[in-house]
Amino acid sequence: MNQETANNVYLQYKPSAIEERSIIARRVSHHMQTTREYSGIPKKTIASALGITSQKLTKYEKEEAEIEASVLMLFCEFFNITIASFLKDAFMYDAVGYHKYVERSIKYDRNN
């Protein structure tokens, strides 16, 4: 395979990979925002626990900045949930009404 063919193959598959990543980022960002809102904890408190500014947290929630794995880990640790359950909840949007599902899971976490 010559260089031109390799470049064409790369460009053919590149847009779908970017699209998949943006869908994942969108769901994770949305779930971070929903979790924070339903918890009732101020944004500034959560941001300081994560070691970032509240403006940076807003950028993560609005998908203006890519969420770093370390920030996501600290976010889950702050709410005492596993990353696996956070990601599972983030993708439950298709199966269940999103806000109702998140509200139920946060109430459950508060009771335990």
C-alpha positions in Angstrom: 0.0 0.0 0.0 1.5 3.3 -1.0 1.3 6.5 1.0 -1.5 8.1 -1.0 -3.7 5.0 -0.5 -2.9 4.9 3.2 -3.9 8.6 3.6 -7.2 8.0 1.7 -8.0 5.0 4.0 -7.2 7.1 7.1 -9.4 10.0 5.9 -12.2 7.6 5.1 -12.4 6.3 8.7 -11.4 9.4 10.6 -14.8 11.3 10.6 -16.7 8.3 12.1 -14.1 8.0 14.9 -14.4 11.7 15.7 -18.2 11.4 15.6 -18.2 8.5 18.1 -15.9 10.3 20.4 -18.1 13.4 20.4 -21.2 11.3 21.2 -19.3 9.8 24.2 -18.1 13.2 25.3 -21.6 14.7 24.9 -23.2 12.0 27.1 -20.5 12.1 29.8 -20.6 15.9 29.9 -24.4 15.9 30.1 -24.4 13.3 32.8 -21.8 15.3 34.8 -24.0 18.4 34.7 -27.2 16.5 35.5 -25.5 14.7 38.4 -24.3 18.0 39.8 -27.6 19.7 39.4 -29.6 17.0 41.1 -27.2 16.7 43.9 -27.8 20.3 44.9 -24.2 20.8 45.7 -22.8 24.2 44.5 -20.6 24.1 41.4 -17.9 26.0 43.2 -17.7 23.3 45.9 -17.5 20.5 43.4 -14.9 22.3 41.3 -12.6 23.0 44.3 -12.8 19.3 45.2 -11.8 18.4 41.7 -8.9 20.9 41.8 -10.3 23.0 38.9 -12.1 26.3 38.6 -15.9 26.5 38.3 -15.4 28.0 34.9 -13.4 24.9 33.8 -16.2 22.7 35.1 -18.7 24.7 33.1 -16.6 24.2 30.0 -16.6 20.4 30.6 -20.4 20.4 31.0 -20.9 22.5 27.9 -18.4 20.3 25.9 -16.1 23.3 25.3 -13.2 21.4 26.8 -12.4 17.7 26.6 -12.9 16.0 30.0 -9.7 14.7 31.4 -9.8 11.1 32.8 -8.3 12.3 36.1 -11.1 14.9 36.5 -13.7 12.2 35.7 -12.2 9.9 38.3 -12.2 12.7 41.0 -15.8 13.6 40.1 -16.9 10.0 40.6 -14.9 9.7 43.8 -16.6 13.0 45.1 -20.0 11.5 44.5 -18.9 8.1 45.8 -19.8 6.2 42.7 -17.7 4.0 40.5 -16.6 5.1 37.0 -18.3 2.1 35.5 -21.7 2.9 37.1 -21.3 6.6 36.1 -20.6 5.6 32.4 -23.5 3.1 32.5 -25.8 5.7 33.8 -24.6 8.2 31.2 -25.6 5.8 28.4 -29.0 4.8 29.9 -30.4 7.8 28.1 -31.7 5.7 25.3 -33.5 3.2 27.5 -35.0 5.4 30.2 -36.0 9.0 30.6 -32.6 10.6 31.4 -33.5 13.0 34.2 -35.8 10.6 36.0 -33.1 7.9 35.9 -30.4 10.2 37.3 -32.8 11.6 39.9 -33.6 8.0 41.1 -29.9 7.0 41.2 -28.8 10.0 43.2 -31.6 9.5 45.7 -30.5 5.9 46.0 -26.9 6.9 46.6 -28.0 9.4 49.3 -29.9 6.6 51.1 -27.0 4.2 51.2 
